[in-house]
Amino acid sequence: MELTIVRWLHIFAGIIWIGLLYYFNFVQAVALPKAKADNTAAGITKHVAPQALLWFRWAALATWLLGAYYLERSGVGLGNAFMLKGAAASIGIGAWLGTIMLFNVWVLIWPNQKKVLGLVQADDATKAKAARVAFLASRTNTMLSLPMLFFMVAGSVGHGLPQM
């Protein structure tokens, strides 16, 4: 029962994380230039983006921690997954992709978005560079999200992990 709850929490946190990732890349990234053109972007950059980024980064961390806990407690072993050993190889690839994505969120996206949104002081050149780094890391995560989900699901099927 405990593992079922942990797995569902892992999936729920992942839905929040990836949902917000897709929101940033497919909705906000398209809408923001239009909002800047008609001077309505302030509401997005001052209120929506910081709140969405709060949920985004903490959902990323919760997803990773719950997944690591699940792998360890399920008998697969976090070490086996990360070492791509035997039956843990598929889910391990998913774990590696999720780890890269978590790194991107906390090390590249969030610190740079703080500059872009004015939460941290930065000159215009620094903001432009920060916007580019955050954009590329976010697009990388978008591209990694589908293979990550594939290996996460494929790795759990037929390898002794509790099924949904």
Disulfide bonds with the S-S distance in Angstrom:
none
